[in-house]
């Protein structure tokens, strides 16, 4: 077995476990692995990662849904709103140099990781179970009369559009953005934010990939398919683990993962720009 194939298999397993258990982290592993270990350009890596993460998220979402950890309606709506931003971001990425793309990727991860760490420091850790969010608290209703929780609706639209924009621009599924967004904008407990984010990631990845494919970006498809196959299997395992682990541990693992990969990517990408 070649070293390249071994790296792809190991990386695929980590990506799948991260996405399945945490609802994110797949792209922040996939992009650096493709760039620094598998010799892909930033453009190739960010395009290929959308395939890996999109397919893996779809598999993980199915497993998480069967376990009762997905709020499908909220995930589909959030993802649909994010599609416009994802398309715009993907088009913008075609006009940005690879070094700038990687530096922006690292900076966004540092910000997100910092916000997540601050939330954990500020709030008391939860127990092993979370109450399921109430499904009878809609943002907009049409029957029996029209009613709109407009401040909340605006918050969701702005958050989803921003997530989509960054997803398309950075070439990521956006789990490391979607999970915090669902935690902050929709106030979902971590367990449901992780599961529901997989639905959003599947939608935004497909939208961004469609735009990038039209621009002619072409990664090494053998590597991408190897990562995807391994990641898909690992995502099923990760989604099942999510149902057995404490919420606090899931959130801590997610935060550490984001910050560690962000620091490594920043250390490699930012000095090149200076």
Buried (B, 14 or more C-beta within 10 A) or exposed (E): EEEBEEBBBEBBBBBBBBBBBBBBBBBBBBBBBBBBBBEBBBBBBBBBBBBBBBBBBBBBBBBBBEBEBBBEEBBBBBBBBBBBBBBBBBBEBBEEEBBBBBBBBBBBBBBBBBBBBEBBEEEEEBEEEBEEBEEEEEBEEEEEEEEEBEEBEEBBBEBBBBBBBBBBBBBBBBBBBBBBBBBBBBEBBBBBBBBBBBBBBBBBBBBBBBBBBEEEBEBBEEBBBBBBBBBBBBBBBBBBBBBEBBBBEBBBBBBEBBBEBBBBBBEBBBEEEE
